[in-house]
Amino acid sequence: MIEANFPILSFVILLPLLGGIAVGLTSDINLAKRMALLIASAELVATLVVVQLFDATKGDSFQLVEQHTWIPSLNILFLIGIDGISVLFLPMSALLTLVAIIASWNSVQHLTRFHFALLLAMEGGTMGIFVALDLMLFFLFWELILPPIFFLISLWGGGPERRAAAMKYILYMLFSGVPVLFAFIMLGVNHAMQTGGNVPLNLSFSFPELLQTPISDDLQVIIFLLLLAGFAVKAPLAPFHTWLPTTAVEAPTQLTALLVGLKLGAFGILRFAMPLTPHASAEYAWVLGILGAITFIYAAMIALQQTNLRRLLAYASISHVGLVVVGIASLNMQGIQGAIFQLLNFTVVASCLMLIAGFIQHRLGSTEILHLGGLAKVMPRLTTFFFIFALASMGLPGTSGFPAELLLIIGALNSHPGLGIAALLGAILGAAYMLSYVRRTFFGPIMHLRLNQVQDLRSREFALLCVPAFLILFFGFFPDLVLDINRAAAESWLNRLVN
């Protein structure tokens, strides 16, 4: 591990958390909004500094490590660091939060300070999830983001069942945390037993230390299944996915964009579930692959039947998570790098598509297909951006979605022909549901006269979407800029499982 000379990662976590408190305590609403924008911008700059400090040639080791005693009686540490797998999630998450704040600039009319404070608090917790190297610290951040999401859904949701959706979300997430916590405790106790110590004196929840701790094959199977059950809910994977379509319709658009863009459950599988139980993960990778393939195809087929754009995008997000899991289960370099690349794509593609759906709903009061039609004639700029992100979602060459999906499909084919065929079928279904909805919504005759008075993207909204669109095209032509950063970490991850 390479320790940090300056606590930059602590700064990345604390800046939005403390900034959220400051925003919430500010009496002037306009000042609070400007403070939130400034803090989110500073957070993005700080995460870019982290990427600049990261040494890709040593990407298989943890860097910028900070370690402090937190709960001495249980040997729980404040241990944070980054590697090639996690480093790029920091600036992408910061960018997504900044975009969400700008998108909600004028749409939040009540409890404005509280709203922006919650967005910043959620950002701080998310950063903690990506950099935590102590299992209990990770679990703290994992649970810390739940209250902000609950209040964002229940207080600013646009649907009539928003409070029920908030309760459904929180219950699902609390349920998912139980098996994860049990698995972490079992890992800590196993470390104490393997080192000849006792509980709680010799407990350890340090991720780097647990990677070196032997675990019996039977215990690995139990821990793997517990972690998989917990992370599958958050991902989400079928049959634990039903909270996301409900939330997508009832929650505020900016929060939905965050939820479909930040696939923390899939990251948990990649970061903790498989490296901590390498033998069980390699033995039962076929279970993970089948679960991913079922989710991939099932969600795509459900998306084909949707008439509401926000619900369609929710199922599209679930479908793509299934493909990511297939890539992880492939246990080869193409699959792992494709999975990491696609998870990074989510923060741009899925979130921006959801934000555009929110722009449509704000203007027309609905994203149901019966109320739309002919949008390209009255909103050409919005249509152009929607097309760019939709094509990236389908994996069109020239967009960042192409190298990600290509790697995932090749990885699946190399692992098992059946998984590869499922991945190809899912990709075809993905193009089908997206193009079908685009054809009926953006083209054809104008269905309602009120569409003639609809305003196209405003200057702020146009500028908001330009940076993500540029990133999609840039990384579509230069994917090695992403792949080079995570290559060493992906090789180390893979060697642990297959050797």
Summary of the structure (lengths in Angstrom):
residues: 499
radius of gyration: 21.8
end to end distance: 22.0
largest distance: 76.5
contacts: 1936
relative contact order: 0.10
helix: 75%
strand: 4%
